[in-house]
Amino acid sequence: MKIDRTRLLTVGRAVVVGILVGIVVSTFRWLVELILDQWRHVYHQLVVSPDKGFWLAGTIIAMIYLHSLLAKSLKGTLTLTGLVFHKLKDSWRGR
């Protein structure tokens, strides 16, 4: 039985893509676990620490900073998605 070279390349590419996706998913899960561990530490410090105001203020400042960073990085994406949606809607209506 002769195996076609194109099929071997396709299978090889699929294996590489599968490995890369596995690495990305594993890294994402590891980062989520790491972030959750850090939040557990922060919340523990909020409860136990005699200087609760410092930890609370730091947590609020960190959340505001992360929110602004995320909003800044997604600013153009949301606009582009909205434009694409409206163009598709107009094309469905025949405009």
N, CA, C and O atoms as a CHARMM CRD file, in Angstrom:
* protein
*
  380
    1    1 MET  N      0.84800  -1.17000   0.00000 PROA 1      0.00000
    2    1 MET  CA     0.00000   0.00000   0.00000 PROA 1      0.00000
    3    1 MET  C      0.89600   1.23700   0.00000 PROA 1      0.00000
    4    1 MET  O      1.76400   1.39400   0.85800 PROA 1      0.00000
    5    2 LYS  N      0.66800   2.10700  -0.97700 PROA 2      0.00000
    6    2 LYS  CA     1.47000   3.30600  -1.11800 PROA 2      0.00000
    7    2 LYS  C      0.75600   4.47500  -0.44100 PROA 2      0.00000
    8    2 LYS  O     -0.43000   4.70900  -0.67200 PROA 2      0.00000
    9    3 ILE  N      1.50300   5.21100   0.40500 PROA 3      0.00000
   10    3 ILE  CA     0.93600   6.35200   1.10200 PROA 3      0.00000
   11    3 ILE  C      1.33700   7.61300   0.34400 PROA 3      0.00000
   12    3 ILE  O      2.50400   7.82000   0.01500 PROA 3      0.00000
   13    4 ASP  N      0.34100   8.44000   0.08000 PROA 4      0.00000
   14    4 ASP  CA     0.55700   9.67100  -0.65800 PROA 4      0.00000
   15    4 ASP  C      1.32200  10.67400   0.20400 PROA 4      0.00000
   16    4 ASP  O      1.05800  10.79800   1.40000 PROA 4      0.00000
   17    5 ARG  N      2.26300  11.38300  -0.39900 PROA 5      0.00000
   18    5 ARG  CA     3.07700  12.36600   0.33800 PROA 5      0.00000
   19    5 ARG  C      2.22300  13.51700   0.86600 PROA 5      0.00000
   20    5 ARG  O      2.49100  14.04200   1.94700 PROA 5      0.00000
   21    6 THR  N      1.21800  13.90300   0.12700 PROA 6      0.00000
   22    6 THR  CA     0.34600  14.99200   0.56400 PROA 6      0.00000
   23    6 THR  C     -0.38600  14.63100   1.85000 PROA 6      0.00000
   24    6 THR  O     -0.54500  15.47000   2.73600 PROA 6      0.00000
   25    7 ARG  N     -0.82700  13.39200   1.95000 PROA 7      0.00000
   26    7 ARG  CA    -1.50500  12.95100   3.17100 PROA 7      0.00000
   27    7 ARG  C     -0.54400  12.93500   4.35200 PROA 7      0.00000
   28    7 ARG  O     -0.92400  13.29700   5.46500 PROA 7      0.00000
   29    8 LEU  N      0.68300  12.52300   4.12000 PROA 8      0.00000
   30    8 LEU  CA     1.67000  12.53100   5.20400 PROA 8      0.00000
   31    8 LEU  C      1.95000  13.95900   5.68100 PROA 8      0.00000
   32    8 LEU  O      2.07300  14.20200   6.88100 PROA 8      0.00000
   33    9 LEU  N      2.04900  14.90500   4.73300 PROA 9      0.00000
   34    9 LEU  CA     2.25600  16.30100   5.11500 PROA 9      0.00000
   35    9 LEU  C      1.06100  16.83900   5.90500 PROA 9      0.00000
   36    9 LEU  O      1.22800  17.57500   6.87700 PROA 9      0.00000
   37   10 THR  N     -0.13000  16.46700   5.48000 PROA 10     0.00000
   38   10 THR  CA    -1.33100  16.91500   6.19100 PROA 10     0.00000
   39   10 THR  C     -1.36700  16.36200   7.61400 PROA 10     0.00000
   40   10 THR  O     -1.68000  17.08300   8.56100 PROA 10     0.00000
   41   11 VAL  N     -1.04800  15.08700   7.75400 PROA 11     0.00000
   42   11 VAL  CA    -1.00900  14.47400   9.08700 PROA 11     0.00000
   43   11 VAL  C      0.09300  15.10600   9.92200 PROA 11     0.00000
   44   11 VAL  O     -0.09900  15.36500  11.11000 PROA 11     0.00000
   45   12 GLY  N      1.23400  15.35400   9.32000 PROA 12     0.00000
   46   12 GLY  CA     2.33400  15.99300  10.03900 PROA 12     0.00000
   47   12 GLY  C      1.96500  17.38500  10.51400 PROA 12     0.00000
   48   12 GLY  O      2.26300  17.75500  11.64900 PROA 12     0.00000
   49   13 ARG  N      1.32300  18.15400   9.65800 PROA 13     0.00000
   50   13 ARG  CA     0.87800  19.49600  10.05400 PROA 13     0.00000
   51   13 ARG  C     -0.16600  19.42000  11.16300 PROA 13     0.00000
   52   13 ARG  O     -0.15300  20.23100  12.08900 PROA 13     0.00000
   53   14 ALA  N     -1.06400  18.45100  11.07000 PROA 14     0.00000
   54   14 ALA  CA    -2.08500  18.29400  12.10300 PROA 14     0.00000
   55   14 ALA  C     -1.45600  17.95300  13.44400 PROA 14     0.00000
   56   14 ALA  O     -1.90400  18.44500  14.47900 PROA 14     0.00000
   57   15 VAL  N     -0.43000  17.12300  13.43900 PROA 15     0.00000
   58   15 VAL  CA     0.26700  16.77500  14.68000 PROA 15     0.00000
   59   15 VAL  C      0.94700  18.00500  15.26400 PROA 15     0.00000
   60   15 VAL  O      0.87000  18.24100  16.47000 PROA 15     0.00000
   61   16 VAL  N      1.60900  18.78900  14.42200 PROA 16     0.00000
   62   16 VAL  CA     2.27800  20.00700  14.89600 PROA 16     0.00000
   63   16 VAL  C      1.26100  20.99600  15.46200 PROA 16     0.00000
   64   16 VAL  O      1.49100  21.58000  16.52100 PROA 16     0.00000
   65   17 VAL  N      0.14600  21.18700  14.77300 PROA 17     0.00000
   66   17 VAL  CA    -0.89300  22.09100  15.25800 PROA 17     0.00000
   67   17 VAL  C     -1.45900  21.58500  16.58300 PROA 17     0.00000
   68   17 VAL  O     -1.69600  22.37300  17.49900 PROA 17     0.00000
   69   18 GLY  N     -1.67300  20.28700  16.68700 PROA 18     0.00000
   70   18 GLY  CA    -2.17200  19.70800  17.93400 PROA 18     0.00000
   71   18 GLY  C     -1.21800  19.92400  19.09400 PROA 18     0.00000
   72   18 GLY  O     -1.64900  20.23100  20.20600 PROA 18     0.00000
   73   19 ILE  N      0.07100  19.76600  18.84400 PROA 19     0.00000
   74   19 ILE  CA     1.07300  19.99400  19.88800 PROA 19     0.00000
   75   19 ILE  C      1.08300  21.46500  20.30000 PROA 19     0.00000
   76   19 ILE  O      1.11600  21.77800  21.49000 PROA 19     0.00000
   77   20 LEU  N      1.05400  22.37100  19.31000 PROA 20     0.00000
   78   20 LEU  CA     1.05100  23.80400  19.62700 PROA 20     0.00000
   79   20 LEU  C     -0.19700  24.21600  20.40000 PROA 20     0.00000
   80   20 LEU  O     -0.10800  24.99800  21.34700 PROA 20     0.00000
   81   21 VAL  N     -1.34600  23.70300  20.01000 PROA 21     0.00000
   82   21 VAL  CA    -2.58000  24.01300  20.72700 PROA 21     0.00000
   83   21 VAL  C     -2.51500  23.46400  22.14800 PROA 21     0.00000
   84   21 VAL  O     -2.95400  24.12600  23.08800 PROA 21     0.00000
   85   22 GLY  N     -1.97700  22.27500  22.30900 PROA 22     0.00000
   86   22 GLY  CA    -1.81400  21.70300  23.64200 PROA 22     0.00000
   87   22 GLY  C     -0.91900  22.55300  24.52100 PROA 22     0.00000
   88   22 GLY  O     -1.19800  22.73800  25.70600 PROA 22     0.00000
   89   23 ILE  N      0.16100  23.07300  23.94200 PROA 23     0.00000
   90   23 ILE  CA     1.07100  23.94000  24.70000 PROA 23     0.00000
   91   23 ILE  C      0.35900  25.23300  25.10400 PROA 23     0.00000
   92   23 ILE  O      0.49300  25.68500  26.24100 PROA 23     0.00000
   93   24 VAL  N     -0.39200  25.82300  24.18300 PROA 24     0.00000
   94   24 VAL  CA    -1.10000  27.07000  24.48100 PROA 24     0.00000
   95   24 VAL  C     -2.15200  26.84300  25.57000 PROA 24     0.00000
   96   24 VAL  O     -2.25000  27.63500  26.50800 PROA 24     0.00000
   97   25 VAL  N     -2.92900  25.78100  25.45400 PROA 25     0.00000
   98   25 VAL  CA    -3.96900  25.49900  26.45000 PROA 25     0.00000
   99   25 VAL  C     -3.34800  25.19800  27.80700 PROA 25     0.00000
  100   25 VAL  O     -3.83300  25.68000  28.83100 PROA 25     0.00000
  101   26 SER  N     -2.28400  24.40700  27.82500 PROA 26     0.00000
  102   26 SER  CA    -1.62400  24.09800  29.09000 PROA 26     0.00000
  103   26 SER  C     -1.04100  25.34200  29.73700 PROA 26     0.00000
  104   26 SER  O     -1.13300  25.50800  30.95300 PROA 26     0.00000
  105   27 THR  N     -0.44400  26.21500  28.94000 PROA 27     0.00000
  106   27 THR  CA     0.10100  27.46500  29.47500 PROA 27     0.00000
  107   27 THR  C     -1.01000  28.34600  30.02300 PROA 27     0.00000
  108   27 THR  O     -0.84800  28.95900  31.07900 PROA 27     0.00000
  109   28 PHE  N     -2.12900  28.41700  29.32600 PROA 28     0.00000
  110   28 PHE  CA    -3.26100  29.20700  29.79500 PROA 28     0.00000
  111   28 PHE  C     -3.77600  28.67600  31.13000 PROA 28     0.00000
  112   28 PHE  O     -4.02500  29.45100  32.05300 PROA 28     0.00000
  113   29 ARG  N     -3.93400  27.36600  31.23400 PROA 29     0.00000
  114   29 ARG  CA    -4.42000  26.78300  32.48500 PROA 29     0.00000
  115   29 ARG  C     -3.43000  27.00800  33.61800 PROA 29     0.00000
  116   29 ARG  O     -3.83500  27.26900  34.75100 PROA 29     0.00000
  117   30 TRP  N     -2.13700  26.91100  33.32600 PROA 30     0.00000
  118   30 TRP  CA    -1.11700  27.15800  34.34000 PROA 30     0.00000
  119   30 TRP  C     -1.17100  28.61400  34.81000 PROA 30     0.00000
  120   30 TRP  O     -1.07700  28.88300  36.00800 PROA 30     0.00000
  121   31 LEU  N     -1.32100  29.55200  33.87100 PROA 31     0.00000
  122   31 LEU  CA    -1.40900  30.96300  34.23900 PROA 31     0.00000
  123   31 LEU  C     -2.65700  31.26000  35.06600 PROA 31     0.00000
  124   31 LEU  O     -2.60000  32.04100  36.01600 PROA 31     0.00000
  125   32 VAL  N     -3.77400  30.64700  34.71600 PROA 32     0.00000
  126   32 VAL  CA    -4.99200  30.84300  35.50500 PROA 32     0.00000
  127   32 VAL  C     -4.78200  30.34500  36.92600 PROA 32     0.00000
  128   32 VAL  O     -5.17400  31.01500  37.88200 PROA 32     0.00000
  129   33 GLU  N     -4.17100  29.18700  37.07300 PROA 33     0.00000
  130   33 GLU  CA    -3.90500  28.64600  38.40500 PROA 33     0.00000
  131   33 GLU  C     -2.94900  29.54200  39.17800 PROA 33     0.00000
  132   33 GLU  O     -3.13900  29.76200  40.37500 PROA 33     0.00000
  133   34 LEU  N     -1.93900  30.05500  38.52000 PROA 34     0.00000
  134   34 LEU  CA    -0.98700  30.95600  39.16800 PROA 34     0.00000
  135   34 LEU  C     -1.67500  32.23800  39.63300 PROA 34     0.00000
  136   34 LEU  O     -1.43600  32.70300  40.74700 PROA 34     0.00000
  137   35 ILE  N     -2.52100  32.80300  38.79000 PROA 35     0.00000
  138   35 ILE  CA    -3.23800  34.02600  39.15400 PROA 35     0.00000
  139   35 ILE  C     -4.19500  33.76100  40.31500 PROA 35     0.00000
  140   35 ILE  O     -4.30900  34.58700  41.22100 PROA 35     0.00000
  141   36 LEU  N     -4.88200  32.62200  40.29700 PROA 36     0.00000
  142   36 LEU  CA    -5.77700  32.29700  41.40700 PROA 36     0.00000
  143   36 LEU  C     -5.01400  32.13800  42.71700 PROA 36     0.00000
  144   36 LEU  O     -5.49300  32.56200  43.77000 PROA 36     0.00000
  145   37 ASP  N     -3.83800  31.53500  42.66100 PROA 37     0.00000
  146   37 ASP  CA    -3.01900  31.42100  43.86700 PROA 37     0.00000
  147   37 ASP  C     -2.61200  32.78800  44.38600 PROA 37     0.00000
  148   37 ASP  O     -2.60600  33.01200  45.59600 PROA 37     0.00000
  149   38 GLN  N     -2.27500  33.70300  43.49500 PROA 38     0.00000
  150   38 GLN  CA    -1.90700  35.05200  43.91700 PROA 38     0.00000
  151   38 GLN  C     -3.09500  35.76600  44.54400 PROA 38     0.00000
  152   38 GLN  O     -2.93900  36.46900  45.54300 PROA 38     0.00000
  153   39 TRP  N     -4.28500  35.59300  43.96500 PROA 39     0.00000
  154   39 TRP  CA    -5.47000  36.23100  44.53600 PROA 39     0.00000
  155   39 TRP  C     -5.79400  35.66100  45.90200 PROA 39     0.00000
  156   39 TRP  O     -6.22000  36.38900  46.80000 PROA 39     0.00000
  157   40 ARG  N     -5.59100  34.33800  46.06400 PROA 40     0.00000
  158   40 ARG  CA    -5.80900  33.74600  47.38600 PROA 40     0.00000
  159   40 ARG  C     -4.88300  34.37900  48.41400 PROA 40     0.00000
  160   40 ARG  O     -5.29000  34.65000  49.54400 PROA 40     0.00000
  161   41 HSD  N     -3.65100  34.61100  48.02300 PROA 41     0.00000
  162   41 HSD  CA    -2.68800  35.25600  48.92200 PROA 41     0.00000
  163   41 HSD  C     -3.13600  36.67900  49.26600 PROA 41     0.00000
  164   41 HSD  O     -3.07200  37.08600  50.42600 PROA 41     0.00000
  165   42 VAL  N     -3.58300  37.42600  48.27100 PROA 42     0.00000
  166   42 VAL  CA    -4.02600  38.80600  48.50600 PROA 42     0.00000
  167   42 VAL  C     -5.24100  38.81500  49.43400 PROA 42     0.00000
  168   42 VAL  O     -5.29500  39.60600  50.37500 PROA 42     0.00000
  169   43 TYR  N     -6.21200  37.94500  49.17600 PROA 43     0.00000
  170   43 TYR  CA    -7.39600  37.90600  50.02700 PROA 43     0.00000
  171   43 TYR  C     -7.04100  37.48500  51.45700 PROA 43     0.00000
  172   43 TYR  O     -7.60500  38.00600  52.42000 PROA 43     0.00000
  173   44 HSD  N     -6.11700  36.55300  51.58700 PROA 44     0.00000
  174   44 HSD  CA    -5.66100  36.14600  52.91100 PROA 44     0.00000
  175   44 HSD  C     -5.03100  37.33400  53.63300 PROA 44     0.00000
  176   44 HSD  O     -5.27800  37.54600  54.82000 PROA 44     0.00000
  177   45 GLN  N     -4.22600  38.09800  52.92200 PROA 45     0.00000
  178   45 GLN  CA    -3.61000  39.27600  53.53300 PROA 45     0.00000
  179   45 GLN  C     -4.65700  40.32400  53.91200 PROA 45     0.00000
  180   45 GLN  O     -4.50400  41.02800  54.91000 PROA 45     0.00000
  181   46 LEU  N     -5.71500  40.42100  53.11700 PROA 46     0.00000
  182   46 LEU  CA    -6.78800  41.35700  53.45300 PROA 46     0.00000
  183   46 LEU  C     -7.47000  40.97500  54.76700 PROA 46     0.00000
  184   46 LEU  O     -7.88600  41.84600  55.53200 PROA 46     0.00000
  185   47 VAL  N     -7.58200  39.67900  55.02300 PROA 47     0.00000
  186   47 VAL  CA    -8.25800  39.22300  56.24100 PROA 47     0.00000
  187   47 VAL  C     -7.33100  39.26700  57.44600 PROA 47     0.00000
  188   47 VAL  O     -7.73300  39.71900  58.51800 PROA 47     0.00000
  189   48 VAL  N     -6.09100  38.80200  57.28600 PROA 48     0.00000
  190   48 VAL  CA    -5.18200  38.60200  58.40400 PROA 48     0.00000
  191   48 VAL  C     -4.39300  39.85800  58.76900 PROA 48     0.00000
  192   48 VAL  O     -4.14000  40.10800  59.94800 PROA 48     0.00000
  193   49 SER  N     -4.01300  40.62700  57.79300 PROA 49     0.00000
  194   49 SER  CA    -3.09700  41.74300  58.01600 PROA 49     0.00000
  195   49 SER  C     -3.71400  42.83600  58.87900 PROA 49     0.00000
  196   49 SER  O     -4.88100  43.18300  58.70200 PROA 49     0.00000
  197   50 PRO  N     -2.92900  43.38300  59.81700 PROA 50     0.00000
  198   50 PRO  CA    -3.43800  44.51100  60.59400 PROA 50     0.00000
  199   50 PRO  C     -3.54100  45.77800  59.74200 PROA 50     0.00000
  200   50 PRO  O     -4.27900  46.70100  60.08500 PROA 50     0.00000
  201   51 ASP  N     -2.80000  45.81800  58.63200 PROA 51     0.00000
  202   51 ASP  CA    -2.83900  46.97600  57.74100 PROA 51     0.00000
  203   51 ASP  C     -3.73700  46.65700  56.54000 PROA 51     0.00000
  204   51 ASP  O     -3.27300  46.59900  55.40200 PROA 51     0.00000
  205   52 LYS  N     -5.01400  46.45500  56.81200 PROA 52     0.00000
  206   52 LYS  CA    -5.96000  46.05400  55.76400 PROA 52     0.00000
  207   52 LYS  C     -6.15200  47.13900  54.71200 PROA 52     0.00000
  208   52 LYS  O     -6.38800  46.84200  53.54100 PROA 52     0.00000
  209   53 GLY  N     -6.05100  48.38400  55.13100 PROA 53     0.00000
  210   53 GLY  CA    -6.24300  49.48500  54.19000 PROA 53     0.00000
  211   53 GLY  C     -5.21500  49.47300  53.07900 PROA 53     0.00000
  212   53 GLY  O     -5.54200  49.76400  51.92800 PROA 53     0.00000
  213   54 PHE  N     -3.96500  49.13600  53.40900 PROA 54     0.00000
  214   54 PHE  CA    -2.90300  49.06800  52.40400 PROA 54     0.00000
  215   54 PHE  C     -3.21900  47.99600  51.36600 PROA 54     0.00000
  216   54 PHE  O     -3.12200  48.24700  50.16400 PROA 54     0.00000
  217   55 TRP  N     -3.59700  46.80200  51.82400 PROA 55     0.00000
  218   55 TRP  CA    -3.88900  45.70400  50.90600 PROA 55     0.00000
  219   55 TRP  C     -5.14700  45.98900  50.09100 PROA 55     0.00000
  220   55 TRP  O     -5.20700  45.66500  48.90500 PROA 55     0.00000
  221   56 LEU  N     -6.14100  46.58800  50.71900 PROA 56     0.00000
  222   56 LEU  CA    -7.36600  46.90500  49.99600 PROA 56     0.00000
  223   56 LEU  C     -7.10900  47.96400  48.92300 PROA 56     0.00000
  224   56 LEU  O     -7.57300  47.83200  47.79000 PROA 56     0.00000
  225   57 ALA  N     -6.37500  49.00500  49.28200 PROA 57     0.00000
  226   57 ALA  CA    -6.05600  50.05300  48.31300 PROA 57     0.00000
  227   57 ALA  C     -5.20500  49.49100  47.17200 PROA 57     0.00000
  228   57 ALA  O     -5.43400  49.80900  46.00500 PROA 57     0.00000
  229   58 GLY  N     -4.22400  48.65700  47.51400 PROA 58     0.00000
  230   58 GLY  CA    -3.38900  48.04300  46.47500 PROA 58     0.00000
  231   58 GLY  C     -4.18800  47.16400  45.53600 PROA 58     0.00000
  232   58 GLY  O     -3.95700  47.16600  44.32700 PROA 58     0.00000
  233   59 THR  N     -5.13600  46.40600  46.09100 PROA 59     0.00000
  234   59 THR  CA    -5.98100  45.54200  45.26500 PROA 59     0.00000
  235   59 THR  C     -6.86000  46.36900  44.32900 PROA 59     0.00000
  236   59 THR  O     -6.99900  46.04300  43.15000 PROA 59     0.00000
  237   60 ILE  N     -7.44500  47.42800  44.85300 PROA 60     0.00000
  238   60 ILE  CA    -8.30600  48.27600  44.02200 PROA 60     0.00000
  239   60 ILE  C     -7.49400  48.96000  42.93200 PROA 60     0.00000
  240   60 ILE  O     -7.93900  49.03000  41.78600 PROA 60     0.00000
  241   61 ILE  N     -6.31700  49.46500  43.26600 PROA 61     0.00000
  242   61 ILE  CA    -5.45800  50.11700  42.26900 PROA 61     0.00000
  243   61 ILE  C     -5.03300  49.11600  41.19900 PROA 61     0.00000
  244   61 ILE  O     -5.01600  49.44300  40.01300 PROA 61     0.00000
  245   62 ALA  N     -4.68900  47.89000  41.61600 PROA 62     0.00000
  246   62 ALA  CA    -4.28900  46.86400  40.65200 PROA 62     0.00000
  247   62 ALA  C     -5.44300  46.50600  39.72100 PROA 62     0.00000
  248   62 ALA  O     -5.23200  46.31700  38.52300 PROA 62     0.00000
  249   63 MET  N     -6.65700  46.41100  40.25500 PROA 63     0.00000
  250   63 MET  CA    -7.81600  46.09900  39.41200 PROA 63     0.00000
  251   63 MET  C     -8.09800  47.21600  38.40700 PROA 63     0.00000
  252   63 MET  O     -8.40200  46.95200  37.24400 PROA 63     0.00000
  253   64 ILE  N     -7.99300  48.46600  38.86600 PROA 64     0.00000
  254   64 ILE  CA    -8.20600  49.59600  37.95500 PROA 64     0.00000
  255   64 ILE  C     -7.14300  49.60300  36.86200 PROA 64     0.00000
  256   64 ILE  O     -7.45200  49.84600  35.69500 PROA 64     0.00000
  257   65 TYR  N     -5.88800  49.33600  37.23400 PROA 65     0.00000
  258   65 TYR  CA    -4.80500  49.30700  36.25800 PROA 65     0.00000
  259   65 TYR  C     -5.03400  48.18600  35.23200 PROA 65     0.00000
  260   65 TYR  O     -4.90200  48.40900  34.02800 PROA 65     0.00000
  261   66 LEU  N     -5.37600  46.98500  35.71100 PROA 66     0.00000
  262   66 LEU  CA    -5.60800  45.87500  34.78800 PROA 66     0.00000
  263   66 LEU  C     -6.81600  46.14800  33.89000 PROA 66     0.00000
  264   66 LEU  O     -6.81200  45.79500  32.71100 PROA 66     0.00000
  265   67 HSD  N     -7.83600  46.77000  34.44800 PROA 67     0.00000
  266   67 HSD  CA    -9.01100  47.11900  33.64400 PROA 67     0.00000
  267   67 HSD  C     -8.64300  48.10100  32.54400 PROA 67     0.00000
  268   67 HSD  O     -9.05100  47.93100  31.39500 PROA 67     0.00000
  269   68 SER  N     -7.87600  49.12700  32.88800 PROA 68     0.00000
  270   68 SER  CA    -7.50300  50.11700  31.87700 PROA 68     0.00000
  271   68 SER  C     -6.57100  49.51300  30.82800 PROA 68     0.00000
  272   68 SER  O     -6.66500  49.85000  29.64800 PROA 68     0.00000
  273   69 LEU  N     -5.68000  48.62900  31.25000 PROA 69     0.00000
  274   69 LEU  CA    -4.78800  47.95700  30.30900 PROA 69     0.00000
  275   69 LEU  C     -5.57600  47.08300  29.34000 PROA 69     0.00000
  276   69 LEU  O     -5.30900  47.08500  28.13900 PROA 69     0.00000
  277   70 LEU  N     -6.54000  46.34200  29.86000 PROA 70     0.00000
  278   70 LEU  CA    -7.36000  45.48900  29.01000 PROA 70     0.00000
  279   70 LEU  C     -8.23900  46.32300  28.08100 PROA 70     0.00000
  280   70 LEU  O     -8.38700  45.99400  26.90400 PROA 70     0.00000
  281   71 ALA  N     -8.81900  47.39400  28.60300 PROA 71     0.00000
  282   71 ALA  CA    -9.66400  48.25600  27.77100 PROA 71     0.00000
  283   71 ALA  C     -8.84900  48.90500  26.65800 PROA 71     0.00000
  284   71 ALA  O     -9.32500  49.04000  25.53000 PROA 71     0.00000
  285   72 LYS  N     -7.62600  49.30300  26.97700 PROA 72     0.00000
  286   72 LYS  CA    -6.76100  49.92500  25.97000 PROA 72     0.00000
  287   72 LYS  C     -6.38900  48.92000  24.88100 PROA 72     0.00000
  288   72 LYS  O     -6.34900  49.26800  23.70100 PROA 72     0.00000
  289   73 SER  N     -6.11700  47.67300  25.27600 PROA 73     0.00000
  290   73 SER  CA    -5.71200  46.67700  24.28500 PROA 73     0.00000
  291   73 SER  C     -6.88800  46.22300  23.42100 PROA 73     0.00000
  292   73 SER  O     -6.67900  45.80200  22.28400 PROA 73     0.00000
  293   74 LEU  N     -8.11700  46.29800  23.93200 PROA 74     0.00000
  294   74 LEU  CA    -9.28700  45.86200  23.16700 PROA 74     0.00000
  295   74 LEU  C    -10.01300  46.99800  22.46500 PROA 74     0.00000
  296   74 LEU  O    -11.02100  46.76700  21.79700 PROA 74     0.00000
  297   75 LYS  N     -9.51900  48.21200  22.60500 PROA 75     0.00000
  298   75 LYS  CA   -10.20900  49.38200  22.07500 PROA 75     0.00000
  299   75 LYS  C    -10.47400  49.26400  20.56900 PROA 75     0.00000
  300   75 LYS  O    -11.61400  49.44000  20.14100 PROA 75     0.00000
  301   76 GLY  N     -9.48200  48.98000  19.78100 PROA 76     0.00000
  302   76 GLY  CA    -9.65700  48.87900  18.33900 PROA 76     0.00000
  303   76 GLY  C    -10.39300  47.62800  17.91000 PROA 76     0.00000
  304   76 GLY  O    -11.08600  47.64000  16.89200 PROA 76     0.00000
  305   77 THR  N    -10.26100  46.56500  18.65300 PROA 77     0.00000
  306   77 THR  CA   -10.89200  45.30100  18.29700 PROA 77     0.00000
  307   77 THR  C    -12.40200  45.40100  18.35100 PROA 77     0.00000
  308   77 THR  O    -13.09100  44.91900  17.45100 PROA 77     0.00000
  309   78 LEU  N    -12.92100  46.01900  19.39000 PROA 78     0.00000
  310   78 LEU  CA   -14.36800  46.11900  19.52900 PROA 78     0.00000
  311   78 LEU  C    -14.96600  46.98100  18.42200 PROA 78     0.00000
  312   78 LEU  O    -16.04200  46.67400  17.91000 PROA 78     0.00000
  313   79 THR  N    -14.28400  48.04400  18.05500 PROA 79     0.00000
  314   79 THR  CA   -14.76100  48.90000  16.97700 PROA 79     0.00000
  315   79 THR  C    -14.75600  48.14500  15.65700 PROA 79     0.00000
  316   79 THR  O    -15.71700  48.22200  14.89100 PROA 79     0.00000
  317   80 LEU  N    -13.68400  47.42000  15.39000 PROA 80     0.00000
  318   80 LEU  CA   -13.57900  46.65600  14.15200 PROA 80     0.00000
  319   80 LEU  C    -14.66200  45.58600  14.08600 PROA 80     0.00000
  320   80 LEU  O    -15.26400  45.38600  13.03100 PROA 80     0.00000
  321   81 THR  N    -14.91600  44.90600  15.18000 PROA 81     0.00000
  322   81 THR  CA   -15.95000  43.88100  15.20400 PROA 81     0.00000
  323   81 THR  C    -17.30900  44.49600  14.92700 PROA 81     0.00000
  324   81 THR  O    -18.11200  43.93000  14.18500 PROA 81     0.00000
  325   82 GLY  N    -17.57000  45.66100  15.52500 PROA 82     0.00000
  326   82 GLY  CA   -18.84000  46.33400  15.27800 PROA 82     0.00000
  327   82 GLY  C    -19.00900  46.72400  13.81900 PROA 82     0.00000
  328   82 GLY  O    -20.09400  46.58000  13.25400 PROA 82     0.00000
  329   83 LEU  N    -17.94100  47.21700  13.21000 PROA 83     0.00000
  330   83 LEU  CA   -18.01300  47.60600  11.80500 PROA 83     0.00000
  331   83 LEU  C    -18.25400  46.40300  10.91000 PROA 83     0.00000
  332   83 LEU  O    -19.05000  46.46900   9.97300 PROA 83     0.00000
  333   84 VAL  N    -17.57500  45.31600  11.19600 PROA 84     0.00000
  334   84 VAL  CA   -17.75600  44.10900  10.38400 PROA 84     0.00000
  335   84 VAL  C    -19.18300  43.60100  10.52200 PROA 84     0.00000
  336   84 VAL  O    -19.79500  43.19400   9.53500 PROA 84     0.00000
  337   85 PHE  N    -19.71500  43.62300  11.73300 PROA 85     0.00000
  338   85 PHE  CA   -21.09100  43.16800  11.95400 PROA 85     0.00000
  339   85 PHE  C    -22.08100  44.00800  11.15900 PROA 85     0.00000
  340   85 PHE  O    -22.98200  43.46700  10.51800 PROA 85     0.00000
  341   86 HSD  N    -21.91800  45.33300  11.20000 PROA 86     0.00000
  342   86 HSD  CA   -22.83700  46.19400  10.46800 PROA 86     0.00000
  343   86 HSD  C    -22.70800  46.00500   8.96000 PROA 86     0.00000
  344   86 HSD  O    -23.70800  46.05600   8.24500 PROA 86     0.00000
  345   87 LYS  N    -21.49300  45.78800   8.47100 PROA 87     0.00000
  346   87 LYS  CA   -21.31900  45.54400   7.03600 PROA 87     0.00000
  347   87 LYS  C    -22.00900  44.24700   6.62100 PROA 87     0.00000
  348   87 LYS  O    -22.65600  44.18700   5.57500 PROA 87     0.00000
  349   88 LEU  N    -21.86500  43.19600   7.46000 PROA 88     0.00000
  350   88 LEU  CA   -22.52500  41.93700   7.14600 PROA 88     0.00000
  351   88 LEU  C    -24.03900  42.09100   7.19000 PROA 88     0.00000
  352   88 LEU  O    -24.74300  41.56400   6.32900 PROA 88     0.00000
  353   89 LYS  N    -24.53700  42.80500   8.18100 PROA 89     0.00000
  354   89 LYS  CA   -25.97500  43.01600   8.29700 PROA 89     0.00000
  355   89 LYS  C    -26.50100  43.78000   7.08800 PROA 89     0.00000
  356   89 LYS  O    -27.56300  43.45000   6.56100 PROA 89     0.00000
  357   90 ASP  N    -25.76300  44.80300   6.64400 PROA 90     0.00000
  358   90 ASP  CA   -26.17900  45.57300   5.46900 PROA 90     0.00000
  359   90 ASP  C    -26.13600  44.71200   4.21400 PROA 90     0.00000
  360   90 ASP  O    -27.00600  44.84100   3.35200 PROA 90     0.00000
  361   91 SER  N    -25.13900  43.83300   4.09500 PROA 91     0.00000
  362   91 SER  CA   -25.06100  42.98900   2.90900 PROA 91     0.00000
  363   91 SER  C    -26.18300  41.97300   2.89700 PROA 91     0.00000
  364   91 SER  O    -26.66000  41.60500   1.82400 PROA 91     0.00000
  365   92 TRP  N    -26.62400  41.50300   4.06900 PROA 92     0.00000
  366   92 TRP  CA   -27.76300  40.56700   4.12900 PROA 92     0.00000
  367   92 TRP  C    -29.04900  41.26100   3.71900 PROA 92     0.00000
  368   92 TRP  O    -29.93900  40.64600   3.13200 PROA 92     0.00000
  369   93 ARG  N    -29.14000  42.54700   4.03200 PROA 93     0.00000
  370   93 ARG  CA   -30.34600  43.29700   3.67400 PROA 93     0.00000
  371   93 ARG  C    -30.31300  43.77300   2.22200 PROA 93     0.00000
  372   93 ARG  O    -31.31100  44.29300   1.72400 PROA 93     0.00000
  373   94 GLY  N    -29.18100  43.60300   1.53600 PROA 94     0.00000
  374   94 GLY  CA   -29.08700  43.97300   0.13400 PROA 94     0.00000
  375   94 GLY  C    -28.73000  45.41500  -0.10200 PROA 94     0.00000
  376   94 GLY  O    -29.04100  45.95100  -1.16500 PROA 94     0.00000
  377   95 ARG  N    -28.09000  46.06500   0.84500 PROA 95     0.00000
  378   95 ARG  CA   -27.70000  47.46800   0.67200 PROA 95     0.00000
  379   95 ARG  C    -26.34800  47.57400   0.04500 PROA 95     0.00000
  380   95 ARG  O    -25.85600  48.68000  -0.17700 PROA 95     0.00000
